[in-house]
Amino acid sequence: MAVKNAMTADFLRSAYGGESMAHMRYLIWGHVAAKEGMPNIGRLFEAIAYAEYAHADNHFRVLGDEKGDHTVAAGAVFGVGKTSENLQGAIDGELHEINQMYPVYLETAKFQDEKGAKIAFHYALEAEKIHAKLFQEAQHYAKEEKDMPIEEIYICPVCGFTHVGHPPDKCPVCGVDKNKFKVF
């Protein structure tokens, strides 16, 4: 399905760029956490990196058969610090997506009747709310130079829904069966 409206296409490209950078940034910060003796926080970063990949994949796919070069403007946190600092960068990025970016992108997709973009933006927005809370919890431990005590982390490969511990039978965001979740 091709995107009909230039503004929605721009928002999809921007979201793709931002999610792609978050994916890589979280992998890098996960390695930092593991080196600092916080392997569970490292695993949390790795799991959420996978969710960000799912978001980027959704945005890319909605663009469909669009071809050509585009300059992509996407906000991003740069730099590597201690894990507690990296978590603050992650929190800031997630809160930007929750409070600024995705609500505007989602309303634009609705207004322009871009069904695929509406679904992709909705999926990302719902997952980012969970990510922000998990990163805030992890930061509480990291500030005390302790690892976060967490169980397995489940990521829905369709929408990026993230769950710690025993997952629900079906994804509450997109409905996919828990057997398809990726486990970290």
N, C-alpha and C positions, 0 to 999 in steps of 0.2 A: 504494500500500500504506500503510495507516494504521498509526501506531505505537500499540501496545496498552498500553504501560506508561508511567506518568507520569514515572518517574525517567529513563528513556531519552529521553523527549520533552524533559524539562528539560535533559538533557545535549546533545541536538541543538540546542536553542535557544541554549544557552550557547556551544557550539562555533561555531554560525553567527555569533553576535555577535563572538566573538573573531577568527574568520577574516575577517569583514567589516572589523573595525577594523585588522587586520594588513594587509589589502589597501590600505586608504587610507593607513595610516602608511608603508608601503613606497613608495608612489607619492610621498608628500611627501619622504621621506628620499632617494629617488632624485633628485629635483630638487636637493636640497642637494648631493649628491655631484657631480652634473653642474656645478653652479655653482662648486664647489671644484676643478674641473679633473680630476675622476675620472669620466669618462663611462661607462667600463666597469662601475664599481661602481654607477653610476646605472642602467645597463641591467640589472645583476643584480637590483637592488631591483625594477625594473619587471617583470622576468620572474617573480620569486618572488611579486610582488603578483598576477600572473595565476594562479599556482598556488593562492594563498590564495583567490582568487575561485572557482576550481574546487571547493575544499573547502567554501566557504560555500554554493555552489550545490548540492552533493551533500547537505549537511545540511538545507538548506531543502526540497529535493525529497523527502527521506525523510519529512519531516513530513507530506507529502501534502496532503490537503484540510483540514488543521487550520485553523480560523479563530479570530480573536479577538485581543485584546491580551494581551501577556505582558510582565512585567518580566524583562529578560534580564541576568543577572549573568555578566560575563565579565571576566577579568583583562586588563589592557592596559598597555603601556608608553606613557607620554605624554611629550611634550616634543621639542624639536628642538635638537640640538647640532651639533658638528662631526661629520663622517662617521664617524670612528672611534668616537665616543660613540654615534651612532645605530646603528652596527653592533653595539655591545655590547648595546643595547636589543633589537635583533633576535635576537641570540644568546640572551639571557636568555629572551625569549619563546618561541623555538623549543625551548630546553632544558626549559622548563616544560611545554610540550606533549608532549615526548618522554618525560620522566621522571615527570611527575605526571598531567597531564590525560588524554591519550589512552589510556594503559594502563588507567586506571580506567574511562573511558567504554567502551572496547572490551570489557573483562571484564564490565561490567554489561550491555551489549548481548548478549553471548554468553549470560550467565546468564538474561536475560529473553527469549531466543530472538527477538531483533529483528534479522532478517537484513539489512534495508536499512541500519540503523544500524551494524551490525557491519562491513559493507563500507565505508561512508563513513568510519568511524573508522579502519579499517585503512589505507585509501588515504591519509588525512591523516597518520597516524603515520609511514608509510614515507617520504612526501615530506618531512616535517619533519626527519627524520634527515639528509637530503641538504642541506636548507636551512641547518641549523646548521653543517655542515662548510663549505659555501660562504661563509657569512657570517664564519666564523672565519678562513678563508683571506683573504677580502677585508680583514678588519680588520688582518691582518698588514701589508698594503700601505698601508692608510689611516693607520696609526700612523706610517709613514715618509713620509706625505704624497705617496704614489705611487698611481697607478691600477693596478688589477689587470689583468694581461695575460690576457684570456680570449677564446676564440673565440665562435662563436654559441652561444646558450643555447636549448635545446629544452625545452618544457613540454608534458606530456601534458594535453590538455583534459579528460580523464575523471577522472584521479586526482591530477594535480598533480606527477607524477614529473618531476624536473628533471635535465637532463643538459647538460654543457658539452662542446662538440666534436661530432664525428660520432655521431649517436644510434644505439642498437640498432634492429634492424628492427622489433621489437615492444616495447611498454612492458613492462618486467619486473614491474611491479606489477599492471596490469589487462589487459595483452595487446593494447591498441589498436595499430594499425599506425602506424609512424613518420610516414607521410604526413599524418596528422591532427595531429601535434605543431605547436604554435605556436612560431615562431622569433623570437628577440630578438637 
